[in-house]
Amino acid sequence: MSANGKTVKIYMMPLEYPCGPQSSCCGPIGQSKETINELKDAIGKELQLHVEVLNIKEDKLKLSDDGQVLKLINTFGAMALPIIALDGKIVSMGTPLPEQAVQAIREKL
């Protein structure tokens, strides 16, 4: 928990190449470690908030806690990721720049 008791969760999927890295039929899906770390660091430093990163392929998402996120993933698929939530409320989906993510969270504080 942060000093103000608020928590940000970044729901992500590791970068992968479903058709192979050199394929022209489709591009990569998911996010790189660097992209997620940039988001996490920017949010933590700029807003002094506790940031958790959840890998949707490895971490167990619970309908009771993560229902909105699961609905977005079921509706939009990997294109919805990363999804950023502040205390359980969605503030961003898709791939924001770190500054955009910070601003979206700041507006909800």
VENBELZI-V201766 format. One record per helix or strand. SS is the DSSP state (2 for helix, 1 for strand). FROM is the first residue (numbers start at 1). TO is the last residue. If there is no record, write none. Layout:
SS;FROM;TO / SS;FROM;TO
This chain:
1;7;12 / 1;14;14 / 1;16;16 / 1;29;29 / 1;31;31 / 2;33;47 / 1;50;55 / 2;63;80 / 1;83;86 / 1;89;93 / 2;98;108
